[in-house]
Amino acid sequence: MDIQIFDKESLKIKVKKATLAVDPKSSIQKFDADAIILTDKNSDTSRINNFRVVINAVGEYEVSGLKISGMGSDGDTFFALSSDNVSVLIAKASSLEKAEKVGEYKILIINADADLNQSRITAIEPSVVILYGEKAKEGAKVLGKESAPTLAKITVSEDKLPEEMDVTILA
């Protein structure tokens, strides 16, 4: 799985045969994606070429063999991906805070738009936490990873997940 940041809130995620755009903004360069995932209503879908579907609500979806579940309530939606039996959660920190039950995920991709709740994150039992957004550096500190690396792109090998929680900042 490849995860690349385009501006402080826009991501491109490649999983198997699917390319996903997450919250594209008008400031990013155009790129191709199979689907657009929106956790933010202030996104610009015109920046994405050749997409087949916009996923922005609660429900079950499938894109190029990748299963995507939209969960949440009150306009705060977060998304779970299932790839090779590895569960991935894409969410805003503010949406996670409001969620009643989240479950366990091996890979967390969090837009740190609000302060992170350490107990909420550790309850999910992730192997990898990828933070981006306004409060990503503060979020890494809350998780006890002050020296978390800052990268523009990260590749997570689903079959080689670390034993202890690993935190990376995308910027």
MARKE-190759 format. One record per residue: residue number from 1; residue in three letters; z, y, x of N, C-alpha, C in turn. Coordinates in steps of 0.02 Angstrom, whole numbers, plus 32768, in hexadecimal, padded with zeros to 4 digits. Layout:
BEGIN
 seq type  n.z  n.y  n.x ca.z ca.y ca.x  c.z  c.y  c.x
 NUM  ALA    Z    Y    X    Z    Y    X    Z    Y    X
...
This chain:
BEGIN
 seq type  n.z  n.y  n.x ca.z ca.y ca.x  c.z  c.y  c.x
   1  MET 8000 7FC5 802B 8000 8000 8000 8000 803E 802D
   2  ASP 7FD0 806A 8021 7FCB 80A9 8046 7FDE 80E2 8018
   3  ILE 800A 810E 8030 8020 8147 8009 8015 8185 8034
   4  GLN 7FEF 81B4 8018 7FDD 81F1 803D 7FEE 822E 8012
   5  ILE 800B 8261 8032 801C 829F 800F 7FE5 82D2 801A
   6  PHE 7FD4 82F8 7FE5 7FA0 832B 7FEA 7FBC 8372 7FE9
   7  ASP 7FEC 837E 7FC0 8013 83BC 7FC4 805A 83A6 7FB6
   8  LYS 8087 83D3 7FAA 80CD 83BD 7FA5 80DB 8391 7F68
   9  GLU 80AC 838C 7F38 80BA 8363 7EFD 8081 8334 7EE8
  10  SER 804C 832F 7F0E 8012 8305 7EFC 800B 82CB 7F2D
  11  LEU 8003 828F 7F11 7FFD 8253 7F3A 7FBD 822D 7F2A
  12  LYS 7FA7 8207 7F5C 7F72 81D5 7F53 7F90 8193 7F68
  13  ILE 7F8E 8162 7F3B 7FAA 8120 7F4A 7F73 80EC 7F44
  14  LYS 7F6A 80C4 7F78 7F3B 808D 7F76 7F63 804C 7F74
  15  VAL 7F58 8026 7F3F 7F79 7FE5 7F37 7F43 7FB3 7F24
  16  LYS 7F3D 7F7E 7F4B 7F09 7F4B 7F3F 7EC6 7F6D 7F39
  17  LYS 7EA6 7F63 7EFF 7E63 7F80 7EF3 7E66 7FC1 7ECC
  18  ALA 7EA2 7FDA 7EBE 7EAA 8017 7E95 7EBF 8052 7EC0
  19  THR 7EA2 808C 7EB0 7EB8 80CB 7ECD 7ED4 80F6 7E95
  20  LEU 7F11 810F 7E9F 7F33 8137 7E6D 7F3E 817D 7E88
  21  ALA 7F35 81AE 7E5D 7F46 81F3 7E6D 7F86 8202 7E46
  22  VAL 7FB8 821E 7E67 7FF7 822F 7E46 7FFE 827B 7E46
  23  ASP 8002 8298 7E0B 800E 82E0 7E01 7FDF 830D 7E2A
  24  PRO 7F9C 8305 7E23 7F70 8330 7E4A 7F77 837A 7E35
  25  LYS 7F78 83A5 7E67 7F7D 83ED 7E5B 7F3B 840F 7E6D
  26  SER 7F31 844B 7E54 7EF2 846E 7E5F 7EE6 8480 7EA9
  27  SER 7F1A 847E 7ED1 7F14 8491 7F18 7EF9 8459 7F45
  28  ILE 7EF4 841C 7F2B 7EE0 83E4 7F57 7E94 83DC 7F59
  29  GLN 7E7D 83BB 7F8D 7E36 83AA 7F91 7E28 8372 7F5F
  30  LYS 7DEA 8370 7F47 7DD7 833D 7F17 7DD3 82F9 7F39
  31  PHE 7DE6 82C4 7F15 7DDD 8280 7F2E 7DD3 8251 7EF3
  32  ASP 7DBA 8215 7F01 7DAD 81E2 7ECE 7DEC 81BA 7EC2
  33  ALA 7DF8 81A8 7E83 7E2F 817C 7E70 7E1D 8157 7E31
  34  ASP 7E39 811C 7E2A 7E2D 80F3 7DEE 7E56 810D 7DB3
  35  ALA 7E92 8128 7DC2 7EBE 8140 7D8C 7EE7 817B 7DA6
  36  ILE 7EFD 81A4 7D76 7F28 81DC 7D85 7F6B 81CF 7D63
  37  ILE 7FA1 81D2 7D89 7FE5 81CB 7D6D 8004 8210 7D6C
  38  LEU 801C 8224 7D31 803A 8266 7D2A 8084 8261 7D19
  39  THR 80AE 827B 7D47 80F5 8283 7D38 8103 82CC 7D2A
  40  ASP 80D0 82F6 7D36 80D6 833E 7D30 809F 8359 7D03
  41  LYS 80B1 837F 7CD1 807F 839A 7CA2 8053 83D0 7CC3
  42  ASN 8067 83EC 7CFB 8041 8421 7D1D 8012 8405 7D51
  43  SER 7FEE 83D1 7D40 7FBF 83B2 7D6E 7F78 83C5 7D5C
  44  ASP 7F4B 83BC 7D8D 7F05 83CF 7D84 7ED9 8391 7D8E
  45  THR 7EC7 8370 7D58 7E9F 8333 7D5C 7E58 833F 7D75
  46  SER 7E41 837E 7D73 7DFD 838E 7D8B 7DF5 8384 7DD6
  47  ARG 7E2C 837C 7DFA 7E2A 8373 7E43 7E1B 832A 7E55
  48  ILE 7E18 82FE 7E22 7E0E 82B7 7E2E 7DCA 82A2 7E13
  49  ASN 7DA3 8280 7E3C 7D60 8268 7E29 7D63 821F 7E13
  50  ASN 7D37 820D 7DE3 7D2A 81C8 7DD0 7D66 81A2 7DB4
  51  PHE 7D99 81C4 7D9A 7DD2 81A0 7D7E 7DBF 8183 7D39
  52  ARG 7DDF 814B 7D29 7DD2 812A 7CE9 7E07 8138 7CB5
  53  VAL 7E44 8148 7CCB 7E7A 8151 7C9C 7EAE 8181 7CB8
  54  VAL 7ECE 81A7 7C8A 7F07 81D1 7C9B 7F44 81AF 7C7C
  55  ILE 7F76 81A1 7CA5 7FB2 817F 7C8E 7FEB 81B2 7C8F
  56  ASN 8002 81C5 7C54 8035 81FA 7C50 8068 81ED 7C19
  57  ALA 806C 81AF 7C01 8099 81A1 7BCA 80B7 815B 7BD0
  58  VAL 80E9 814E 7BA8 8108 810D 7BA5 80D4 80DA 7B8D
  59  GLY 80D1 80A0 7BAD 80A2 806C 7B99 8091 803E 7BD2
  60  GLU 8067 800D 7BC3 8051 7FDC 7BF4 8007 7FEA 7C03
  61  TYR 7FF5 7FEA 7C43 7FB1 7FF8 7C59 7F9C 7FC6 7C8E
  62  GLU 7F5B 7FBE 7C97 7F41 7F95 7CCD 7F04 7FB8 7CEA
  63  VAL 7F05 7FC2 7D2C 7ECF 7FE4 7D4F 7EBA 7FB9 7D89
  64  SER 7E7D 7FA0 7D89 7E63 7F76 7DBF 7E93 7F3E 7DD1
  65  GLY 7EB0 7F1E 7DA0 7EDE 7EE6 7DAB 7F25 7EFA 7DBB
  66  LEU 7F33 7F3B 7DC0 7F77 7F53 7DCE 7F9A 7F64 7D8C
  67  LYS 7FD4 7F45 7D81 7FFA 7F52 7D44 8026 7F90 7D4E
  68  ILE 8023 7FBE 7D1D 804A 7FFB 7D20 8070 8002 7CDE
  69  SER 80B1 800F 7CE2 80DA 801A 7CA6 80F5 8060 7CA7
  70  GLY 80EA 8085 7C71 8107 80C7 7C68 8148 80C0 7C42
  71  MET 817E 80DC 7C5C 81C0 80D7 7C3C 81E0 811C 7C3A
  72  GLY 8212 8124 7C0F 8236 8163 7C0C 823E 817C 7BC5
  73  SER 8254 81BA 7BBF 825D 81D8 7B7E 8260 8224 7B84
  74  ASP 825C 8247 7B4D 8261 8290 7B4B 8232 82B2 7B7B
  75  GLY 81F5 8299 7B83 81C4 82B9 7BAE 81CE 82AB 7BF8
  76  ASP 8202 8285 7C0A 820D 8273 7C50 81F5 822B 7C59
  77  THR 81B9 8224 7C75 819C 81E1 7C7D 819B 81CF 7CC7
  78  PHE 81AA 8190 7CD5 81A3 8175 7D19 817E 8134 7D13
  79  PHE 8162 811D 7D4A 8132 80E7 7D48 8143 80AF 7D78
  80  ALA 813C 8071 7D60 8148 8036 7D89 8105 8014 7D96
  81  LEU 80FA 8000 7DD4 80BF 7FDA 7DE7 80D5 7F95 7DFD
  82  SER 80AD 7F64 7DEF 80BB 7F21 7E07 8081 7F0A 7E31
  83  SER 808E 7F00 7E72 8059 7EEC 7EA0 8073 7EB4 7ECC
  84  ASP 8052 7E7B 7EC9 8066 7E40 7EF1 80B1 7E32 7EEA
  85  ASN 80CA 7E33 7EAD 8110 7E26 7E9F 8140 7E56 7EC0
  86  VAL 8127 7E90 7ED6 8152 7EC5 7EF1 8151 7EFE 7EBE
  87  SER 818C 7F11 7EA9 8191 7F46 7E76 8197 7F8B 7E97
  88  VAL 8171 7FBA 7E7B 816E 7FFE 7E95 817F 802D 7E5C
  89  LEU 81A8 8060 7E69 81B9 8092 7E37 81A2 80D6 7E50
  90  ILE 817D 80FA 7E25 8168 813F 7E33 818B 816C 7E01
  91  ALA 81B2 819C 7E1A 81D9 81C6 7DEC 81EB 8208 7E0B
  92  LYS 81FD 8237 7DE0 821D 8275 7DF7 8268 8268 7DF8
  93  ALA 828B 8288 7E26 82D3 8280 7E2A 82F4 8297 7DE9
  94  SER 82DA 82CC 7DCB 82F7 82E6 7D8D 82EF 82B3 7D54
  95  SER 82B8 828E 7D52 82AE 825B 7D1E 82DC 821F 7D28
  96  LEU 82E6 820B 7D67 8313 81D3 7D75 835A 81E3 7D5F
  97  GLU 836E 8221 7D68 83B2 8236 7D56 83BD 822D 7D0B
  98  LYS 838A 8239 7CE2 8391 8235 7C99 8387 81EF 7C7E
  99  ALA 836A 81C2 7CA5 835B 817F 7C8D 839B 8156 7C84
 100  GLU 839D 8132 7C4C 83D8 8108 7C3E 83D9 80CB 7C6C
 101  LYS 83A2 80A6 7C6C 839F 806A 7C94 835C 8069 7CB9
 102  VAL 835F 805C 7CF9 8322 805E 7D21 830E 8018 7D38
 103  GLY 833C 7FF0 7D51 832D 7FAE 7D6B 832C 7FAF 7DB7
 104  GLU 8313 7F78 7DD4 8310 7F72 7E1D 82C7 7F75 7E33
 105  TYR 82BA 7F9B 7E69 8277 7FA2 7E85 827C 7F9F 7ED0
 106  LYS 824D 7F7F 7EF1 824D 7F7A 7F39 8235 7FB9 7F5C
 107  ILE 8206 7FDD 7F3B 81EB 801A 7F58 81F4 8053 7F26
 108  LEU 8215 8089 7F3C 821D 80C5 7F12 81F4 80FD 7F30
 109  ILE 81CD 811E 7F05 81A7 8159 7F19 81C1 8191 7EED
 110  ILE 81E8 81BF 7F0A 820C 81F1 7EE3 81F7 8237 7EF6
 111  ASN 81E3 825E 7EC3 81D9 82A5 7ECB 821E 82C5 7EC5
 112  ALA 8238 82DD 7EFC 827C 82F9 7EFE 8279 8341 7EE3
 113  ASP 826E 8346 7EA1 826B 8387 7E80 82B1 83A0 7E6E
 114  ALA 82E3 8375 7E75 8329 8385 7E67 8354 835F 7E99
 115  ASP 8394 836E 7E9A 83C1 834A 7EC7 83C2 8300 7EB6
 116  LEU 83C2 82D6 7EEA 83C4 828E 7EE1 840C 8278 7ED5
 117  ASN 8413 8246 7EAB 8453 8227 7E9E 8455 81E6 7EC6
 118  GLN 847D 81E5 7EFB 847E 81AB 7F28 848E 816A 7F03
 119  SER 84BF 816B 7ED7 84D2 812D 7EB5 849A 8115 7E87
 120  ARG 8474 8143 7E6B 843C 8131 7E40 8405 810E 7E69
 121  ILE 83F8 8128 7EA5 83C5 810B 7ED0 83DB 80C7 7EEA
 122  THR 8418 80C2 7F03 842F 8082 7F20 8435 804C 7EEA
 123  ALA 8442 805F 7EAC 8446 802E 7E75 8402 800C 7E69
 124  ILE 83CC 802E 7E7B 8388 8013 7E73 8379 7FDF 7EA9
 125  GLU 83A1 7FE0 7EDF 839C 7FB1 7F17 8357 7FB0 7F39
 126  PRO 833E 7FEB 7F4C 82FC 7FED 7F6C 82FF 7FD8 7FB5
 127  SER 82C7 7FBD 7FCE 82BF 7FB0 8015 82A2 7FEE 8037
 128  VAL 8275 8011 8013 8254 804C 802D 825A 8084 7FFB
 129  VAL 8270 80BF 8013 8271 80FC 7FE9 8244 812E 800A
 130  ILE 8213 8147 7FE4 81E4 8179 7FFD 81F1 81B8 7FD4
 131  LEU 8206 81ED 7FF7 8217 822C 7FD6 81E3 8261 7FE6
 132  TYR 81D4 8289 7FB5 81A8 82C3 7FBF 81BF 82F9 7F8E
 133  GLY 81A6 8335 7F97 81B8 836A 7F6A 81EB 839A 7F89
 134  GLU 81FF 83C9 7F60 8228 8402 7F75 826A 83EE 7F98
 135  LYS 828B 83BA 7F80 82CD 83A9 7F9B 82CD 8366 7FC0
 136  ALA 8294 8354 7FDD 828D 8313 7FFF 82BD 830D 803B
 137  LYS 82C1 8341 8065 82EE 833E 809F 8337 8339 808A
 138  GLU 834B 835E 8057 838F 835A 803D 839C 8314 8020
 139  GLY 836A 82F8 7FFF 8370 82B5 7FE3 837C 8281 8018
 140  ALA 8359 8286 8050 8362 8257 8087 83AA 825C 80A2
 141  LYS 83C4 8299 80A7 840A 82A2 80BE 843B 8282 808D
 142  VAL 842F 828B 804C 845B 826D 8019 845C 8221 8020
 143  LEU 8423 8204 8033 841E 81BC 803B 8436 81A5 8081
 144  GLY 8450 81D4 80A9 846B 81C2 80EA 8436 81B8 811F
 145  LYS 83FA 81D4 8115 83C3 81CB 8144 83AA 820F 815C
 146  GLU 83D7 8235 817D 83C6 8278 8195 838A 8278 81C4
 147  SER 8381 8242 81E9 834B 823E 821A 830D 821A 81FE
 148  ALA 8305 821A 81BC 82CB 81F9 819E 828A 8219 81B8
 149  PRO 8258 81F0 81CA 8219 820C 81E3 81F4 8232 81AD
 150  THR 81D0 8267 81C1 81A5 828D 8194 815D 827F 81A6
 151  LEU 8137 8264 8176 80F2 8250 8181 80C5 826D 814B
 152  ALA 8083 826E 8158 8052 8283 8125 8038 8246 80FF
 153  LYS 803E 820B 811F 8025 81CD 8100 8050 8194 8119
 154  ILE 805D 8164 80EC 8084 812A 80FF 8063 80EC 80E2
 155  THR 8066 80B6 8108 804E 8075 80F0 808B 8048 80EB
 156  VAL 8094 802D 80B0 80CC 7FFF 80A4 80AF 7FBA 809A
 157  SER 80C3 7F8C 80C5 80AB 7F47 80BF 80DA 7F23 808F
 158  GLU 80BE 7F0D 8058 80E7 7EF0 8023 8108 7EAF 8038
 159  ASP 80EC 7E8D 806B 8109 7E4D 8081 8138 7E56 80BC
 160  LYS 8140 7E95 80D4 816D 7EA2 810D 819E 7EDA 80FD
 161  LEU 81C0 7ED5 80C5 81F0 7F08 80B2 8230 7F01 80DC
 162  PRO 824F 7F39 80EF 828B 7F36 8119 82C7 7F1B 80F2
 163  GLU 82F7 7EFF 8117 8334 7EE5 80F9 8360 7F1D 80DF
 164  GLU 8368 7F52 8108 8390 7F8B 80F4 8363 7FC1 80DA
 165  MET 837E 7FEC 80AE 8357 8021 8090 833A 8050 80C5
 166  ASP 82F8 805A 80C2 82D5 8085 80F0 82BE 80C3 80C9
 167  VAL 82C6 80FE 80E5 82B3 813C 80C3 827F 8161 80ED
 168  THR 824A 8177 80CC 8215 819F 80EC 8208 81DC 80C1
 169  ILE 81FA 8214 80E2 81E9 8252 80BE 819E 825D 80C7
 170  LEU 817B 826B 808F 8135 827F 8092 8131 82CA 808C
 171  ALA 8110 82E9 80BB 8107 8333 80BA 80C8 8346 80DE
